[in-house]
Amino acid sequence: MTKAQLKELEADLWRAADTRTRDLLLPRLISGKLPVEALPIAFPPSMAAAPAH
């Protein structure tokens, strides 16, 4: 197996792991079964809420 083929295999394995993680977590996030209130999530300035008028 060449170095390029090994790199492609590694990339495929990472994609598969990412897909599986998404498929397991997304339904729990959407349903509220996975609490996220305590996570230290910081929104970028571009997503900041506009001040109320």
Beta strands, then each sheet from edge to edge (+ up, - down):
end
